[in-house]
Amino acid sequence: MNPAEDGPKSVVPAMVVKVLAHRRTDRGMRLEPFASRCVRAGEVHELVATDHGETAPGARIDRVAFLGFAEIGAAGVLDRGDELWIDGRRIGVLLGFDGCHLPNHYNVLVRAEPARTGTELGLAPGMRLAFRQGRLPR
């Protein structure tokens, strides 16, 4: 989110379609140089938790816990700083995107401490999730 440019936006709803249970300490994901990405209804993207906080383009992200895959319910914009909520619980804050699996899907990286897997969080297919806009400065 860029406070100098961004106004209010819609929540981006989605649904868990597959839960993941593994973690890595040597994953080697790289942050894309984009702080935001547009998503379309029906797209499926992978959700990945991390305790990394670096946001520089190309930053290496090694410590990850895989949450699962989610189908986007309505078109919208995902911005760094958006909050990820699943089943009414705040999971973390959108850190950025890794494009190693494009054009199939993005890895949507979510900063969370501690970074937990989908099974550790009790996620299940069909659970509703939402990307909600981070707080706008006053």
C-alpha positions in Angstrom: 0.0 0.0 0.0 1.2 3.5 -0.9 -0.4 6.0 1.5 0.3 8.8 -0.8 -1.6 7.2 -3.7 -4.0 4.6 -2.3 -7.6 5.2 -1.2 -10.1 2.6 0.1 -10.6 -0.6 -1.8 -12.8 -3.7 -1.7 -12.0 -6.8 0.3 -10.7 -9.6 -1.8 -12.6 -12.8 -0.8 -11.3 -16.3 -1.4 -11.8 -19.9 -0.3 -9.3 -22.6 0.7 -9.2 -25.3 -1.9 -6.2 -27.3 -0.7 -4.4 -27.3 2.6 -0.6 -27.7 2.9 1.4 -29.2 5.8 5.1 -28.7 5.1 7.7 -26.1 5.9 11.2 -25.2 4.6 14.2 -23.3 5.9 15.9 -23.2 2.5 13.1 -22.4 0.0 14.9 -19.6 -1.9 11.8 -17.7 -3.0 12.5 -14.2 -4.4 10.2 -11.2 -3.9 8.9 -9.8 -7.1 9.5 -6.0 -7.6 5.8 -5.3 -7.3 4.0 -4.2 -4.1 0.6 -5.0 -5.6 -1.0 -7.5 -8.0 -4.4 -7.6 -9.5 -6.3 -10.9 -9.2 -9.3 -12.3 -11.0 -12.2 -14.3 -9.8 -11.5 -18.0 -10.2 -7.7 -17.7 -10.1 -6.0 -20.1 -7.7 -2.9 -18.9 -5.8 -0.6 -20.4 -3.1 -0.5 -18.9 0.3 2.8 -19.1 2.1 3.6 -17.8 5.6 7.1 -16.5 6.6 8.8 -14.7 9.4 11.0 -12.7 7.0 10.3 -9.0 6.9 12.5 -7.8 4.0 10.6 -6.1 1.2 13.3 -5.2 -1.3 12.9 -6.5 -4.8 14.7 -9.8 -5.1 14.9 -10.4 -1.4 15.5 -14.1 -0.7 12.7 -15.8 1.4 13.9 -19.1 2.9 11.9 -19.8 6.1 8.4 -20.6 5.0 5.4 -22.5 6.2 2.9 -23.5 3.5 -0.7 -22.6 4.2 -2.4 -23.9 1.1 -4.1 -22.9 -2.1 -7.0 -20.5 -2.4 -9.5 -19.7 -5.1 -10.1 -15.9 -5.5 -13.9 -15.2 -5.2 -14.0 -11.7 -6.7 -11.5 -9.6 -8.7 -9.5 -7.1 -6.8 -6.1 -5.8 -5.9 -3.7 -7.4 -3.3 -1.3 -4.9 -1.8 1.7 -5.3 0.5 0.4 -4.5 4.0 -3.1 -6.1 3.4 -4.2 -8.4 6.2 -5.0 -12.0 5.6 -8.0 -13.3 7.6 -9.1 -17.0 7.5 -12.2 -18.1 9.2 -12.3 -14.9 11.2 -8.7 -15.2 12.4 -6.0 -12.7 11.4 -3.2 -14.8 10.0 -0.7 -12.1 9.0 0.2 -9.3 6.7 0.9 -9.6 3.0 4.6 -9.2 2.4 4.8 -9.7 -1.3 4.8 -12.1 -4.2 7.1 -14.8 -5.6 6.6 -15.7 -9.2 8.6 -18.9 -9.6 5.4 -20.9 -10.6 4.1 -18.3 -13.1 2.1 -18.5 -15.3 0.4 -21.2 -13.2 0.1 -19.2 -9.9 1.7 -16.7 -7.6 3.1 -17.6 -4.2 1.4 -14.9 -2.0 3.9 -14.4 0.9 2.3 -13.5 4.2 4.4 -12.2 7.2 3.3 -14.1 10.3 5.0 -14.8 13.6 5.2 -17.6 14.2 4.8 -18.8 10.6 2.5 -21.9 10.8 1.4 -24.4 8.2 -2.2 -24.9 7.0 -2.5 -28.0 9.1 -1.1 -26.4 12.2 -3.7 -23.6 11.8 -6.5 -26.2 11.4 -7.3 -25.0 7.9 -9.8 -27.1 5.8 -11.1 -26.9 2.2 -14.0 -24.6 2.0 -12.9 -22.2 4.7 -13.5 -18.6 3.7 -10.6 -16.1 3.7 -10.3 -12.4 3.0 -7.5 -10.0 2.1 -8.5 -6.8 3.9 -6.8 -3.5 3.2 -4.1 -2.6 5.7 -4.7 0.5 7.8 -4.6 3.8 6.0 -2.5 6.4 7.8 -4.6 9.3 9.3 
